[in-house]
Amino acid sequence: MNPILPIEYFIPDVEARQWGDGKIYLYGSSDKCGNMNYCSNVYHVFSSDDLIHWKAYRNVFTSGSVNDPERKALPLYAPDCVKINDTYYLFYCQEGGCEGIAESKVPQGPFTDLGPLLPADKTGIDPSVFVDDDGKVYYFWGQISLNGGELDLENRRLVDSTVTRNIITDVKDGFHEGSSIRKRNGIYYLVYSDISRGRPTCMGYATSLHPLGPYVKRGIIIDNTGCDPQSWNDHGSIAEINGNWYVFYHRSTQNSFFSRHVCMEPIHFNPDGTIDEVEMTSQGVEGPLDAFSVIDAYRACLLSGKCYVDAGLVQDVCVQYINGMRAGDTITFKYLDFSDVPEGVSIRATVSDKTEFKLYIDDSKAEAAGIKVSNSPDFQDCYGKMRFKVTGKHSITLKMFGGSDTAGKILDLHFTRQNSAN
């Protein structure tokens, strides 16, 4: 379910790779929870056999690992990683446009710095790398305007005669940053952070018959608008895993541009090679959530109003929850599986004034349940009886009514079965 990693990890800008061992590896930057700036000074790598359970390899490369003394304090921005022969190459970037290469004999690292990559170094951010079927390696980088060229890995530099500027741009293609390249059925797919809807909350894509273009913009794969009131960007990749394709993207939290979590959704290619835009969901790749299990409120995929996902301590345990809820705000979960008819729904919430949350099923305006919440400084269990029968797969929306302008919080929710104890 989304987000896909344990809650203590805030990993945006993810490149997903499946190597010969069959495992899936995630390479991304790492936000610090609550920090009001992008990224930290470390990279972690994550691996999985099933896209559900993830193992963390912490601090596999840090700013302190960079050989240049002047770069050891600079944050690490979005990376990429590719395997060439028997070596894994990590392509990193730092504040100030610094771009370099590190290597390891294993996909999870740790990685050893090899130094800067020319002429990309100090000219941009967000490296992405593509190894073609003929063994040629292509390197892409840039913000607002994308650059690329063939990579001479031995000499850590781009082949001058191949360097191509303005492969895609903000004006023509909505390109903001964060390119990622994949190939399918002879077509190159260039995925990127797309600003064409006003903010770079989209991941758009363009296609070409050559890795360096020309590219034609085809559309949007996913838009994370609605994940947070202040959400600014989206950055990720598409990947084929065991014959199926997925988009990896991120959502911001904490009413900020930052503290971003990685999420993923299945994607579908049409016969003409285009990709349908997919929606953000709570379920991700696992299928609908069990409505009769406890569902963490921070897994809501759409928020409206001023509410946002926050982090803090509840009974000395670090948790995430929905904070800042005011009258009219909503949170939506997509999708839940009602294998049985629910009798009622419970939420754990805290508010500073008496209020009520109302539950709606799918896009219906009919109230499915009302949950009254009393003034309390602590999270309390509150219950509402279902007004009509529900079975099958549905989205649900909780909307706050009444109360003061002081924010309410929701920790989790779950449905009770008919004839069960409330």
N, C-alpha and C positions, 0 to 999 in steps of 0.2 A: 504494500500500500504506500501511498505518498504521504510525506517524504520517505525516501527509500532507506536512508541510513539511520543509525541510532541518533537520538535527538541531540547528543552533545557535539555532533559534527555539522558544521555549516560549510558545505562544499559547493561552490558555484563553478561555472565555466568548464563543465565536465566533458572530457573526451573519453568515450567508451571503446574499448578494444577487446577482441577475443583472440587469444594467441593459440598456439598449437596444443597447449595442455588442456584446452576446452574451457578453461575458466574465463570469466569476464572480469576485466580490470578497469577501474575508473581512475583517471588522472585529472585533477582539478586544482584550483587555488583553494585557499582555506581562510574563511572569515573568522574573526574573533567575535564571539557572542556579545552583542551590545556595543561593539565599537562603532564609531561614526566615521569609518573610513574603509576603503576597499582592501581586503586581503590582509594576510599576515606574512611572517617571515619563514613559513614552513609549507612544505607539501606533504600530504599523506596519500597513500595509495590504498585502494579498496579492491577486494576480489570476492567473487561469488561463483558458486556452481549452478545456482538456480534463479538468480535475479531477485531473490527474496532475502536470503541470509548473507550478510556481508562481513568479511574479515578486514580489520583495519591494520595497515602497516604504517606506523606513525613516524613522522619526521625523517622521511627517506631522502629529502634534500632540503636544505635550509639556506638562508642568506649567508650564514657563516660558512657554508660549503663552497661559496664562490671564491675563486682564487684572487680576484682583484680586491685589495683591501678597501678601496673606495666604495665597493658595492655590498659589503658585508652587512650593512645596516638597512639596505633598501628592501621594501616589501617585494614579495614574489607574486606576480600576476599570472594570468591564465597560461597553462602549459599544454604541451602535446607529447605523445610518446609513440615511437614506431620501432619495430624490430627489423634489423637489417643483418642478414646472415645469422650469427649466433649472439648478437649484441642488441641490447635495448637502449635506444637513445632518447633521452629526455630533453625536450626543447623548452627552455624557460624564458621568461621575460621579467623585467623589474621596472620599478618607477624610473622615469627618465628615459624610457625607450631602450634600456639595455636588453640585449637578446643574446642568449648563449646556449651551449650544448653540454649535457652531462651524459655519462654512460654507466651501464650496469650489465652484468651477465645474467641477471634474473629480472623478471618483469616488475617485481615489487620493490626493487632497489635493495639497499641504498645506492644512490647515484654519485659518481665522481665527476667533478667539473672538468671540462675540457677547454673552456674559455669562450670568448665571444664569437659570434658568427657575423662575417662581413659580406656585403655592406649593410645588412639589416640592422646591425648594432647601433643603438642610439637614434634610430629613425622611426620607431613605432612600437606597437605592442601586439600581443595575442598571436603567437606563432601557431601555424598549423602545417602539418607535413603529410605528404601523400607519396606512397611507394607504388609505382605503376607495375603492370604485369611484365614489362620488359626490364624491370629493375631500376629504372630511372627514379630519382628521388626529387620531389618538388617541394619547395618551401614557400609559404605564404605569410605575410604579415601586414599590419597597417591598421589605421583608424581613419574613417571618413573616405579614404581611398585605399583600395587593396592592391598590394604589390606581390609579385611572385617570380620564381625562377627555378631553374634546375640547381640542385645542391651538389657541390663537390665536397663530400663528407670528409674525405681524408685531409683536405686543406681548410676545412671549416669555413667555406665561403661559397657564395653563389657564383655560377658561371656568368660572367659579365654579359656575354652576348645574348643570354636568355632572359635577363631581367626584364620583366614586363610591368609597366605602371598602369594605374587606373583600370585594373581588370574589371572591377565594379566600383561604383562610387555612390555617395549619399544622394546626389541630385538625380542620377539616372535610375538607381536600383534601391535606394533607401538604405544603403550599406552604412552601418555605424561602426562596427568592430566585430571581432570574434569569428573569423572564418573557420570552416571545417570542411574537408573534402572527402568524398567517398565516390566509388564507381559501381554502377549497376547496369548490366546489359549493354556495356560499351558507352554508357553515358556518365559524364562526370557531374556530380551533384555538389554544388558549393552552397553550404548552409551558413547563415550569418545572422548577427544581431541587426534587426531591421527597424528603422525609425520611421517608416512610411505612414504609420498611424499616429504620429505625433510624438511618441516616445519610443525608445528602442526596446519595448516590451515584447516584440515579436521575434520569432525565428523565421526568417524568410529563406528562400532558396532560388538558385539559378542553375541552369544546365548548359553543358557544352559538350562538343565532341573531342575537345583537347583540354588537358589540365590547365593550360594557361589562357584558355578562352579562344574566341570571344564567348561570353556567357549571355544568356537570355533569362531575365527574371521570370519565374513561373508562378510564385505565390507565397503564401504564408503556411507554415507547418503548425505552429502553435503560438498563442498570444497569452502572456501571463497577467494581463490586466485583470484586476479583481483579487489578486493574491494578497495585496497590502495597499493601504491608501497612498503610500509614497513610492510604490514600486517604480523603478526607473529602467532597468535593463533586463535582458534575457540573453543567455549565451550557453551553447551546448553543442550537441552533435547528433547525428543519426548513425545507427549501427545495425548491421545484420548479425543476429545471434541465433545460432542453431536453425537457420533458414527463415527466421522471422525478423522483421525490421521494427526498430523502436526509435523514438526521439527522447533524448536526455536533455533536460532544461532545468532552470532554477527558479525559485520563488523567494522574494525578499520577505523579511519579517520585522517585527518590532517597530512598526511605523517609520520605516527607514528605507534607504537604498540598499542596505547592507544586511548582515546576518542571514545569508541566503542558503536555502536548502536545495539539494538536488532531488528532482522528481523524474519520472519517466512515464511514457504512454506508448502503446502500440500504434504504428502508422501503417497506412495502406497505399500501395502503388496502383494506379489505374492502368488499363491496357496501354495507354499512350505515354506512360512513364511519369505522369504527374502524381502529386501527393495531395490527398485530401487534408484540409486543415482539421486538426483534432482539438477536442476540448480538454481543459484541465479536469482531472478527476481526483477523488480521494482514493479510489480503488487501485489506480495504476495498472499494473500488469497482472494482478492477482485475481481479478474478478470482483464482483460486488462484495462489500463487507457484510459480515454476519450481523444483522440488525439486533440480535439478541446477545451480542458480546458488548463489553464496555468499549466505546469508541472515543478516543481522545479528541477533544474539541479542536486541537490545533491541526487535525487532518482535514478540516473544512477546506474545500478547494476554491470557494468564492466567498468574498466578504464584501458587504456594502456598508456605506456610512463611514464612521470614524473608527470602527473596531479593527483590531489587528492581532496577530499572533505574538505573544510575549513569552518571556522566560523568567523563572524565579523559583523560590523554594516553597514547597508545601510540606509541612511536617518534616523539615530538614532534607527533603528529597527534591532534586532539581527536576522541574517539570516545565512543560509549555502549555499554554492555555490561551483562550481568546480574552483579550482585555479591551477596555475602552468602549464597551457597548453602551449605546444610548438609545432612546426611543426612536424607532424606525430602522435601526441597524439590523442587518440579517447576516446569517452564516449558512452556507449551503454545502451539503455532502452529496457527492455523486460517486458511486451509487450504493444502495443498501439492498440486501437480499432478505426479504421477509419470507422465510420458509414456513412460517406459521402465522396465524392471525395474532397481532399484538393486542394486549389488553390496555396497556398504557405505556408511558415513556417517562423516564427519570433523567434529570440533569443535576450535576453538582455545580452550584453557582453561588456567587456572593454579590450583593447589591447594597447600596447605601440607603435605599428607600424601597418601599413596597412597589413591586412591579409584576409584570406577567410576560412570559414568553409564549408565543403561539407557534404551533407546528403546522407546516403545510407540506403536502405531498406533490411532487413534480411541480407543474406550473399552476396547479389548482389554486383558486382564491378561497376555497372552502377550508375552514379551520379544522384540522384533524385532531388537535388537542390543545388545551390551554394549561400552562404550568405557572402557578402563582408562586412568587418568591418573596419572602419576608426579609426585612432589613437585618443584615448580619455581617460582621467583619470577617467571618470565616466561611469557607465553602460548606454548603449544606445540601443535602439530598432533597430534591423537590420533585413532586410527581403530578402527572396529569393523565386522565383517562382518555383513551381513544374514542372519538365520536363516530367513527365508521370503520369498517373492515378494510384491511390492507394485506395483500399478499403479492409475492413476486418481486421484481426488480424496480426500484424507484429512487429518485433523488428526494432529499428532504431539506427543508429550510426552516430555521428557527428565527423568529422575528421578535424583537423586544418592543413592548408597549408600556407607556406610562413611566412613572418613577421620575426622579430628579435628573438633572443634567450630569450628575456624577456617574462615572463609568461603572458598569457591571462587568463581571468576569464569569466565564464558563470553563470548567475544567474538563468535563466529559459528559457523555450521555449514553443511555441504553434503553432498549425496549423490553418490556416484560410480556411473557406469553399469557394467553388466556388461561384462567384457572390457576395461575401461579401466585405466590405471595408477592405483594407489592413491595 
